[in-house]
Amino acid sequence: PDDVTAAVDAWAARLVRGGRRTAGRSSLGRPIDAVWLGQAPGSGAPVVRLLGGHHGDEAIAVEVALALGDRLVDGDGADPEVTALLDRATVWVVPLVNPDGLGAGTRENAAGVDLNRNYDWAWSPGSVRPGATPFSEPETRAVRALALIDPPGVSVSLHAGAANLGWPWNHTVDGPPDAALLGDLADAYAAACDAPDFWVTQGATWYVTHGDTNDWAYGRHGTLDYTLEVAVDRAPAARDTVIGWHEDALLALLAVEPTVSGRVVDAETGEPLSLIHI
């Protein structure tokens, strides 16, 4: 975890357009570091997000997040693809959601909760280690807080233990309203990804989960949210190889141009309105 914070410190010193935030703190008080790049949060620009390390025993997922963060930070003004993305969008990178789990080498956080079962969309007390209530954990509350400030249009949550890209729903095999679009973007990712035997799926057709990041982000905010399993091995020796499989494909997915973006504000005060889902 300290290495991740040091990497974010280094990003902050090199940022051309961006800023650093502490999204929250873990159960043991470690910072959950976040960086935004490109257009300022709240500007009405399209927002995209990369989350790494919900599970502390999936170190390669954090490595991939850090590698893409390096490319975004150093590519502003130097890499045409990165510069084009940052010219029009706000990009949030949270390389490590679960610093206590990474420090201990455990899937769960320090309280023994699986953070990817602790979100409030289709949460179930019958899941394995879901927490006492939805958002009972400070780590998931930190992710929620960032989304309330700047809800993303596209987001990817990085994991390891398989080689696939999944999309909502995860709690039911019923297709979501945007199933065709989600599937098309996943197919494009697979075509650009060099990982061997890589495949795509609606999450629940692989296995059913409740209270995960994808369903919360899509259900609450309409985010086209994906779980990317970057490698079968959770801590492979050939880290650079795994990073190379995904870096270009990840950048292309985050750079998908939205149909519409902007801010919804109160006509009298000019203040932003919260999204209300019925």
WOURTA-V444114 format. One record per backbone hydrogen bond with DSSP energy under -1.0 kcal/mol. CO is the residue of the C=O (numbers start at 0). NH is the residue of the N-H. E is the energy in kcal/mol with one decimal. If there is no record, write none. Layout:
CO|NH|E + CO|NH|E
This chain:
0|4|-2.2 + 1|5|-2.3 + 2|6|-2.1 + 3|7|-2.3 + 4|8|-2.5 + 5|9|-2.1 + 6|10|-2.1 + 7|11|-2.6 + 8|12|-1.4 + 10|13|-1.5 + 10|14|-1.2 + 16|37|-2.2 + 18|35|-2.6 + 20|33|-2.6 + 23|31|-2.6 + 25|28|-1.7 + 29|25|-2.9 + 31|22|-2.2 + 33|20|-3.2 + 34|92|-2.7 + 35|18|-2.0 + 36|90|-2.5 + 39|42|-1.7 + 45|89|-3.1 + 46|152|-3.4 + 46|153|-1.1 + 47|91|-2.7 + 48|155|-1.9 + 49|93|-3.0 + 50|157|-3.2 + 51|96|-2.3 + 52|97|-1.9 + 54|57|-1.6 + 57|60|-1.2 + 58|62|-2.0 + 59|63|-2.3 + 60|64|-1.7 + 61|65|-2.5 + 62|66|-2.4 + 63|67|-2.4 + 64|68|-2.3 + 65|69|-2.4 + 66|70|-2.0 + 67|71|-2.4 + 68|72|-2.7 + 69|73|-2.7 + 70|74|-1.6 + 74|77|-1.8 + 74|78|-2.9 + 78|82|-3.0 + 79|83|-2.3 + 80|84|-1.8 + 81|85|-2.6 + 82|86|-1.7 + 84|87|-1.1 + 84|88|-1.7 + 88|38|-2.4 + 89|47|-2.5 + 90|36|-2.1 + 91|49|-2.2 + 92|34|-2.1 + 93|51|-2.7 + 97|101|-2.0 + 98|102|-2.3 + 99|103|-1.8 + 100|104|-1.5 + 100|105|-2.2 + 108|111|-2.0 + 112|108|-2.2 + 113|116|-1.9 + 114|117|-1.5 + 117|134|-3.5 + 120|210|-1.1 + 123|126|-1.5 + 128|113|-3.2 + 132|135|-1.5 + 136|140|-1.9 + 137|141|-1.6 + 138|142|-1.6 + 139|143|-2.4 + 140|144|-2.4 + 141|145|-1.9 + 142|146|-1.8 + 143|147|-2.1 + 144|148|-1.6 + 145|149|-2.5 + 152|223|-2.9 + 153|48|-1.7 + 154|225|-2.0 + 155|50|-2.7 + 156|227|-2.6 + 158|229|-2.7 + 162|198|-1.5 + 163|228|-2.9 + 164|200|-2.1 + 165|226|-2.4 + 166|202|-3.0 + 168|203|-2.2 + 169|208|-2.2 + 175|178|-1.7 + 177|181|-2.9 + 178|182|-2.5 + 179|183|-2.4 + 180|184|-2.5 + 181|185|-1.8 + 182|186|-2.4 + 183|187|-2.1 + 184|188|-2.0 + 185|189|-2.6 + 186|190|-2.0 + 187|191|-1.3 + 188|192|-1.3 + 194|197|-1.1 + 198|164|-1.7 + 200|166|-1.4 + 201|204|-1.5 + 202|205|-1.7 + 202|206|-2.0 + 210|118|-2.8 + 211|215|-1.9 + 212|216|-2.8 + 213|217|-2.8 + 214|218|-2.8 + 215|219|-3.0 + 216|220|-1.6 + 216|222|-1.9 + 217|221|-1.4 + 222|224|-1.6 + 223|154|-2.0 + 225|156|-2.9 + 226|165|-2.7 + 227|158|-3.2 + 230|160|-3.6 + 233|59|-2.3 + 236|238|-1.8 + 237|241|-1.6 + 238|242|-2.5 + 239|243|-2.3 + 240|244|-1.6 + 241|245|-1.1 + 242|246|-2.3 + 244|193|-1.6 + 245|249|-3.0 + 246|250|-2.1 + 247|251|-2.2 + 248|252|-2.1 + 249|253|-2.5 + 250|254|-1.4 + 252|255|-1.3 + 263|272|-2.9 + 265|269|-2.4 + 270|265|-2.9
